[in-house]
Amino acid sequence: MEKIFGKPLITQEEILHRVRELGLQITQDYMGKNLILIGILKGAFAFTADLSRSIGIPAGIDFLMTTTRESPGGESTKIISDPTLNLTGTDVLLVEDIVDSGVTARMLLEKLAAHRPKSVRFCALLDKTGGRTVDIRPDYAGFSIPNKFVIGYGLDYKNKYRTLPFIAVLDDRTKA
């Protein structure tokens, strides 16, 4: 894989170590609370699974699926599935793969707040502040990354490369 992508931006070992650290922090912060993780499909599937196994308290897990389309005014994101669990009165933790512009994260947090949870917080594996157009920061962030297009560990390019165990920068050679 290194021949195709060059050196990984974030290795598998670094990811797993950081996910364990996030799990410990979330465990401490949500001890005695009714935690529900809401993973965003498809990109956050691997992160949600690993994070949930790193959290040392019982937690519910649900997923939302979104779709993003290019439009003349930029990207538009639409939720194509709602949570199946009742979120009223629970402590919700939105689990995202990456925060770029912040537009999608803001929209998802507002949609989840409409379910009347006790709290809604936000965890992202990758925080790409260079593309931020909305003033939003994850409550829990795995890694800050440069303003580059990345793939692996759930993140894709044209629905490929999600299964890479590391994060790599997509370059022109890999787009073919």
PyMOL commands that set and color helices and strands:
alter all, ss='L'
color gray80, all
select helices_A, chain A and resi 2-5+12-30+45-54+103-113+129-131
alter helices_A, ss='H'
color red, helices_A
select strands_A, chain A and resi 35-41+60-71+74-81+91-99+119-127+140-144+150-151+168-169
alter strands_A, ss='S'
color yellow, strands_A
deselect
rebuild
show_as cartoon
